[in-house]
């Protein structure tokens, strides 16, 4: 085969350090746009970036030219530098969750990410994330999720 073709939809979730409520409404959209621009510059175009006061969801197409771990590292470090101009004590928590999605799930996940503010009127990020992990049948130790 002479051509390499890749279509990897990835749902990435990461949080602020200690789940601090630092993603303030006044610059939330700018942060999401910045993250989307970073995705594009890394050749991993975002479908949607959203989140809430203490976490972010990124749905993107992962390029064949970068590993997932390097992509997330660059995404977090770049956005951390940018956001510190708005909130000097801002840090992302170590670690992340990344989940592959099929083309048929993209629309539903896009709507889910779009409605994070409504969703989090009834559920905390901690509850949401544990639900996601259980949905994907991942073995995890909750003691290590938040440190």
C-alpha positions in Angstrom: 0.0 0.0 0.0 1.5 3.3 -1.1 -0.4 5.7 1.1 -1.0 5.8 4.9 -4.5 6.9 5.8 -5.5 7.4 9.5 -8.7 8.5 11.1 -8.3 8.3 14.9 -10.9 10.2 16.9 -9.7 10.7 20.4 -11.6 12.1 23.5 -9.1 13.6 25.9 -10.0 14.7 29.4 -7.7 16.5 31.9 -8.3 18.6 35.0 -6.8 21.6 36.8 -4.4 20.7 39.7 -6.4 19.6 42.7 -9.6 20.3 40.7 -9.2 24.0 41.5 -12.0 26.1 40.0 -9.6 28.2 37.8 -11.2 28.0 34.4 -13.2 31.2 34.9 -16.1 32.2 32.5 -14.4 35.4 31.5 -11.6 33.5 29.7 -13.1 30.1 29.3 -13.9 30.4 25.6 -10.5 31.9 24.9 -8.9 28.9 26.6 -11.0 26.5 24.5 -10.1 28.4 21.3 -6.4 28.3 22.3 -6.5 24.6 22.9 -8.2 24.1 19.5 -5.5 26.2 17.8 -2.8 24.2 19.5 -4.5 21.0 18.2 -4.5 22.4 14.7 -0.8 23.4 14.9 0.1 19.9 16.0 -1.9 18.5 12.9 -4.6 17.1 15.2 -7.6 19.1 14.3 -10.2 19.5 17.0 -13.8 18.7 16.5 -14.7 20.5 19.7 -13.0 21.7 22.9 -15.1 22.4 26.0 -15.3 21.8 29.7 -16.2 23.4 32.9 -14.6 25.3 35.8 -12.1 22.6 36.7 -11.5 20.4 33.6 -11.4 20.2 29.8 -12.6 17.8 27.2 -11.0 17.7 23.8 -12.3 15.7 20.8 -9.9 15.7 18.0 -8.4 13.6 15.2 -5.0 12.3 16.3 -2.4 12.7 13.6 -0.3 9.7 12.5 2.8 11.8 13.0 2.6 12.3 16.8 2.1 10.0 19.8 -0.8 10.5 22.0 1.3 11.1 25.1 3.5 13.7 23.3 0.4 15.4 21.9 -1.2 15.7 25.3 2.1 16.9 26.8 2.3 19.7 24.2 -1.3 20.6 24.6 -1.1 21.0 28.3 2.2 22.7 28.5 1.4 25.2 25.8 -2.0 26.1 27.3 -0.6 26.2 30.8 1.9 28.9 29.7 -0.9 30.9 28.0 -3.4 30.7 30.8 -0.9 31.7 33.4 -1.0 35.2 31.9 -4.7 35.3 33.1 -4.4 33.2 36.3 -0.8 33.1 37.6 -1.3 30.2 39.9 -2.8 27.9 37.2 -1.5 24.3 36.8 -2.9 21.3 35.1 -3.0 18.1 37.1 -0.6 15.4 36.0 -2.1 12.7 33.9 -5.1 12.6 31.6 -7.7 10.3 30.2 -7.8 9.4 26.5 -10.5 7.3 24.8 -10.8 6.3 21.2 -14.2 7.0 19.6 -15.7 5.8 16.4 -17.0 8.1 13.6 -20.6 7.2 14.6 -20.0 8.5 18.2 -18.6 11.9 17.2 -21.9 13.8 17.0 -23.2 12.6 20.3 -19.9 13.3 22.0 -19.8 16.8 20.4 -23.2 17.5 21.9 -22.1 16.1 25.3 -19.0 18.4 25.4 -21.1 21.4 24.2 -23.4 21.0 27.1 -20.9 20.7 29.9 -22.3 23.6 31.9 -25.8 22.0 32.0 -24.3 18.6 32.7 -22.4 19.9 35.7 -25.4 21.4 37.3 -26.2 17.8 38.4 -22.8 16.0 38.5 -19.3 16.9 39.6 -16.3 16.3 37.4 -15.2 13.5 39.7 -18.5 11.7 39.3 -18.4 12.3 35.5 -14.8 11.0 35.1 -15.4 7.9 37.2 -18.5 7.2 35.0 -16.4 7.5 31.9 -13.8 5.1 33.2 -16.4 2.6 34.2 -18.1 2.9 30.8 -14.8 1.9 29.1 -14.3 -0.8 31.7 -10.9 0.5 32.8 -9.4 -0.8 36.0 -8.4 2.1 38.2 -7.5 2.9 41.7 -9.4 6.0 42.8 -6.7 6.8 45.3 -4.4 7.7 42.3 -6.9 9.5 40.1 -6.8 12.8 41.9 -3.2 13.2 43.2 
